[in-house]
């Protein structure tokens, strides 16, 4: 179950960090912290091995950029808890490790594939990401377009995660069944066949 609200349609922020190819997501918090689920602790160790001041500089709405096969390794949740609690709103990479992509999409994080992104932007650069159309724009007018998420993935992200989407779909189905039942009861009371 995701504890994070769905992202805005357009995310405006900065490139908080750029990772190369085959980045192991566990390194965001360090292997020694991979079994921690304390969000405050995870935020305090977030990116510490790369940049001890990272959590002080990152702002709500910033994004992470990656090369090919971002999220390589075991798709553990603590690193993404740390990044989300630091303010990261999306990850844009040239490609994603399948296990990481499934796990974080399940949690409602926009993971957008944009070829060439890791060499087209700079750390600290202001960007605008329309995650539905997979379009990233920089302040200098550069526009990069990637692979838009499929309709089901969009629905998962809009809902804030798979769990939230399943609950919403279940509630709609229950409402529909209740309405059908009322219609049938009304027809029976009127003596009409159902």
C-alpha positions as CSV (number, residue, x, y, z in Angstrom):
1,X,0.0,0.0,0.0
2,X,1.4,3.4,-1.0
3,X,1.6,6.1,1.6
4,X,2.2,8.7,-1.1
5,X,-0.3,10.9,-3.0
6,X,-0.5,10.6,-6.8
7,X,1.8,12.9,-8.6
8,X,0.6,16.1,-10.4
9,X,0.0,15.8,-14.2
10,X,3.1,17.9,-14.8
11,X,6.1,17.7,-12.4
12,X,8.2,20.8,-12.1
13,X,11.5,20.5,-10.3
14,X,15.2,20.0,-10.8
15,X,17.4,17.1,-11.7
16,X,18.5,16.1,-8.2
17,X,21.1,13.5,-9.4
18,X,22.2,11.6,-12.5
19,X,23.1,7.9,-12.2
20,X,24.9,5.9,-14.9
21,X,24.0,2.5,-16.3
22,X,23.1,-0.5,-14.2
23,X,22.6,1.5,-11.0
24,X,21.8,-0.7,-8.0
25,X,19.0,1.1,-6.1
26,X,20.1,-0.4,-2.8
27,X,23.2,2.0,-2.9
28,X,20.9,5.0,-2.3
29,X,20.7,4.0,1.4
30,X,23.6,1.6,1.6
31,X,23.4,-2.1,2.0
32,X,23.7,-1.8,5.8
33,X,20.3,0.1,5.9
34,X,18.4,-2.1,3.4
35,X,16.3,-3.8,6.1
36,X,15.3,-0.5,7.8
37,X,11.8,0.6,7.4
38,X,12.1,3.7,9.5
39,X,11.3,6.6,7.1
40,X,13.2,9.2,9.2
41,X,16.3,7.0,9.4
42,X,16.2,6.2,5.6
43,X,15.9,9.9,4.8
44,X,18.9,10.7,7.0
45,X,21.1,8.1,5.1
46,X,19.6,8.9,1.7
47,X,22.5,9.4,-0.9
48,X,25.0,9.9,2.0
49,X,27.7,7.8,0.2
50,X,27.3,10.1,-2.9
51,X,26.5,13.5,-1.4
52,X,26.1,14.0,2.3
53,X,24.1,17.2,1.7
54,X,21.7,15.7,-0.8
55,X,18.6,15.6,1.5
56,X,19.2,19.2,2.5
57,X,19.3,20.4,-1.1
58,X,16.6,18.3,-2.7
59,X,13.2,19.9,-3.0
60,X,9.7,18.5,-3.4
61,X,9.2,17.7,-7.1
62,X,12.8,17.1,-8.0
63,X,13.6,14.1,-10.2
64,X,16.3,11.5,-10.5
65,X,17.8,10.7,-13.9
66,X,19.4,7.4,-14.7
67,X,21.1,5.5,-17.5
68,X,20.2,2.1,-18.8
69,X,18.9,-0.6,-16.5
70,X,18.2,1.8,-13.6
71,X,17.3,-0.1,-10.4
72,X,19.4,-3.1,-11.2
73,X,19.6,-5.7,-8.4
74,X,17.0,-6.7,-5.9
75,X,14.0,-4.3,-5.9
76,X,14.0,-3.4,-2.2
77,X,11.6,-0.7,-1.1
78,X,13.7,1.2,1.5
79,X,15.8,3.2,-1.1
80,X,12.7,4.5,-2.7
81,X,11.1,5.3,0.6
82,X,14.2,7.4,1.3
83,X,14.1,9.2,-2.1
84,X,10.3,9.9,-1.9
85,X,10.6,11.2,1.7
86,X,13.4,13.5,0.4
87,X,11.1,14.9,-2.2
88,X,11.8,13.0,-5.4
89,X,8.6,12.9,-7.5
90,X,9.7,10.8,-10.5
91,X,12.6,8.9,-12.1
92,X,13.4,9.4,-15.7
93,X,15.9,6.9,-17.2
94,X,17.0,5.4,-20.4
95,X,15.6,2.0,-19.3
96,X,14.6,0.3,-16.0
97,X,15.4,-3.1,-14.5
98,X,12.1,-5.0,-14.8
99,X,11.8,-5.9,-11.1
100,X,12.4,-2.4,-10.0
101,X,9.9,-1.1,-12.6
102,X,7.2,-3.4,-11.5
103,X,7.8,-2.7,-7.8
104,X,7.8,1.0,-8.0
105,X,5.1,1.3,-10.5
106,X,3.0,-0.8,-8.1
107,X,3.7,1.9,-5.5
108,X,2.6,4.7,-7.9
109,X,6.0,6.2,-8.7
110,X,6.3,7.6,-12.2
111,X,9.1,5.8,-13.9
112,X,9.5,7.3,-17.4
113,X,11.7,5.9,-20.1
114,X,13.4,8.6,-22.2
115,X,16.3,7.5,-24.4
116,X,19.4,9.8,-24.2
117,X,18.2,11.6,-21.0
118,X,21.3,10.8,-18.9
119,X,23.5,12.8,-21.2
120,X,21.0,15.5,-22.2
121,X,20.5,17.1,-18.7
122,X,22.7,18.3,-15.9
123,X,22.4,17.9,-12.1
124,X,20.6,21.0,-10.7
125,X,18.9,21.8,-14.0
126,X,15.3,22.9,-13.9
127,X,13.0,20.6,-15.8
128,X,9.3,20.0,-16.4
129,X,8.1,16.4,-16.8
130,X,4.7,15.6,-18.3
131,X,4.8,12.0,-17.2
132,X,1.7,10.9,-19.2
133,X,3.3,11.9,-22.5
134,X,6.8,11.0,-21.4
135,X,8.0,14.5,-22.3
136,X,10.8,16.2,-20.4
137,X,11.5,19.9,-21.1
138,X,14.5,21.9,-19.8
139,X,14.6,25.6,-19.2
140,X,16.7,26.1,-22.4
141,X,13.9,24.7,-24.5
142,X,15.3,21.2,-25.0
143,X,12.5,18.7,-25.3
144,X,13.1,15.0,-24.9
145,X,10.3,12.5,-25.6
146,X,10.2,8.9,-24.5
147,X,7.8,6.0,-24.2
148,X,4.5,7.1,-22.6
149,X,3.2,4.7,-20.0
150,X,0.4,2.4,-21.1
151,X,-3.2,3.1,-19.9
152,X,-3.1,0.6,-17.0
153,X,0.2,2.1,-15.7
154,X,-1.3,5.6,-16.0
155,X,-4.3,4.4,-13.9
156,X,-2.0,2.9,-11.3
157,X,0.0,6.1,-11.0
158,X,-3.1,8.3,-10.9
159,X,-4.5,6.2,-8.1
160,X,-1.3,6.5,-6.1
161,X,-0.5,2.8,-6.5
162,X,-1.9,-0.6,-7.4
163,X,-3.5,-1.2,-4.0
164,X,-5.3,2.1,-4.2
165,X,-6.5,1.4,-7.7
166,X,-7.8,-2.1,-6.7
167,X,-9.7,-0.6,-3.8
168,X,-11.2,2.1,-6.0
169,X,-12.2,-0.5,-8.7
170,X,-13.7,-2.7,-6.1
171,X,-15.8,0.1,-4.7
172,X,-17.0,1.0,-8.2
173,X,-18.0,-2.6,-8.8
174,X,-19.8,-2.8,-5.5
175,X,-21.7,0.4,-6.3
176,X,-22.6,-0.9,-9.8
177,X,-23.9,-4.2,-8.3
178,X,-25.9,-2.3,-5.7
179,X,-27.5,-0.1,-8.4
180,X,-28.3,-3.2,-10.5
181,X,-29.9,-4.8,-7.5
182,X,-32.1,-1.7,-6.9
183,X,-33.2,-1.7,-10.5
184,X,-34.1,-5.4,-10.3
185,X,-36.0,-4.9,-7.1
186,X,-38.0,-2.0,-8.6
187,X,-38.9,-4.0,-11.7
188,X,-40.0,-6.9,-9.5
189,X,-42.2,-4.6,-7.4
190,X,-43.7,-3.2,-10.6
191,X,-44.4,-6.8,-11.8
192,X,-42.0,-6.6,-14.7
193,X,-39.7,-9.4,-15.7
194,X,-36.0,-9.0,-14.8
